[in-house]
């Protein structure tokens, strides 16, 4: 399922692939991969690299092991929570897909994250602690570093967008939804979580 031919089919024809049998264990592997991607992205958004400056190379390799472990745990938890919420809102919208099929759709949407996760090692070797910074200092003074950073960032952005497209198409197929209804099925869980956080946070801020 990691062959180039299968990878191509998932990226460009997820409606066909979603109808095939996909191992539950393999879906967990894909969930782990996206969990690793999310962990690195979260570290960059929070500028965690500031606290890692000056550490030796072996430290980054040890940290990579920690990222993989946290990513696996986070990714699997995210898979089940996301599937549950998409199932809940899908039922409200008139969908009939099973929890298992929704997990499969999510698994397919994680395929684009395989490439940026595999690029994590060269990324660490090149940028070191700046891998976990949203605005690395090195790209401000070095054109080559700026180009490399832009390439990695572009790959990340494309992976996120492509993953969303695959998920919308796969949900559309298993729920027998139009693309628009499928999009709402995917987006409503996110909107509900953001709304809940705002409801909790705003009163605390105003106090």
N, C-alpha and C positions, 0 to 999 in steps of 0.2 A: 504493500500500500504506500510505500515511499518511493516507488519507481517514478521516473520522469513522466511516463505515459499517464499514470494514474494521477500524478500531481497536476498535469496539464488538464485532465478531465475535470478535476475538482475546481480548478481555477476558472475554467471557461464553460463547463457544463454541469453545474452542481445539481440541476433538476434531474438529470439522469442518474448521477452517482447516489443521490439520496434514496433512490429506489432499490439499491443493491444492499447486500448484507455487509455490515461493518462491525468488526469485533468490538465489544464493550471495553476490552483491555486496551485496544488501540485508541479508542476515544479518550481514555484516561491518559495515555501517553501524549496525545495532542493537547489535552487540557493542561498537562504539566508544562508543555512547551510554551503555551500562551501565558501561563503563570510566571515563568522565567522572564518572558518579555515584559510583562506588567511590572515585575519587581524591579528590573533595570530602569524602566521608564519612570517609575515612582521615585527611585533614587535620584535620577537626573532632575526631575521636577522640583525635588526638595533640596537640590544642590548638596547632596550627601558627600560628594567628592571633596568638598572643602576640608573635611575632617580626615581625609586619607592622604593628603599631600605629603610627599617625602617618604612614604612607606616603600619597602623593598618589593621587587617583582614577585617573590614567592608569596608575599602577603596577598597580592591580588589574585593569585591562583587559589589560595585558601578561601578568599572571599568569594571567588567564583563557585566553589563547592557549597558555601553557605547560601548563595543566591539560588543555585539549582535546588537545594533542599527546600528553601522557603517557597520557591516558585512552584514546586511540585505540590506542596500542601495547599498553597493559596489557589493554584489553578484548579485542583480537584474540587475544593470547596466552592469556588466560583462557578464551576460547571453545574453543580447540583442546584445552587441557589438560582442561577440564571435560568436553568431549565424549568424549575418550579414556578418562577415568576412569569416566564413566557407562556407556560402551560395555563396558568391562572388567567392571564389577560387574554390569551387565545380563546379559552372557553367562553369568556365574556363577549368576545367578538364573533362567536359562532363556530369556532374551530373544533375539530374532532381528533387532532393528532394526539398520540400517546406520549407519555413522559419519555419513553425510550426513544421514540422518533425525534423528539425535540433535542434530546441529548446528542443524537446522531447529527442533526442539523448544526448544532453548536460545534461539534467535533470537526465537521467540514469547514466551518468558518475559521477555525484555528490554523488551517493549512498555510495561509500566507505568512504566518509568524515563524515558520520553520527556518526560512532564510535569515532573518535578522538575528535569531537565536544562535544559529551556526556561525554567524559573523561576530558573535560576542567576544571570542578569544582574540582575533586580530584587533578588534576594537579596544580591548583592554591593553594589548601590547602597544598600540599606537598612542592612545590617549591616557592610559593609566587612570589616575584618580579623576581626570576630567571626563571620563566616560559617564560619571554620575553628576555632571554639572550641566545646567541648561544653557549656559553661555561660557564655554571654555576660554580661558585666557589665551591659550596657544593659537587659536584661530584668529585672534585679533592682530597678530604680528607675523604670521606665517601663512603664505598663500596656499602652499601644498596642504597644510593641516586644515585650512578653511575648506578646500575642495573636498578632502576626504570626509570631513565632518558633514558637509552638505550632502554628499552621496549617502552616507549612513542615515542621515535624517530623512532624506527622500525615500529611502527603502522602508524606513519605519512608517512614514505617513502613508505610502502606497499600501503597505501591509494592513494597516488599520482600515483604510477605506475599502480595500478589496475584501477583507474579512466581513465587513458589514454588508457588502453587496451579495456575497455568497450566502450569508445568513438569511437575508431578506428573500432571496430566490428559493432557498431550501425550505424555509418556513412557508412560503407561498405554495410550494408543491405539496407538502405534507398536510397543510391545513386546508388546501383547496381555496386559498385566498387570492384576491387580486394583489398585485405588487404593492399598491397603496395600503390596503388593509394589512398586508404582511409587514410593511414598514412600521405601521402603528403598533402591531403586535410586538415588534422588537423594541421600539422606542418607549412605549408606555411604562415598562418596568423601570427604565432609567429615569424617566420623568417623575415617577412615583417616589423613587428613592431620594432624588434631589429635593423634591417637594417636602418629604418627611424631614430631611436634614435641615431645611430652611425653617420649617415650623418649630423644630427643636432649638435651632441656633439663634433665631431672631429674638425671642424673649430673653435669652441669656445675654445677648449683646446689649439689649435695651435696659437691662437691670443696672 
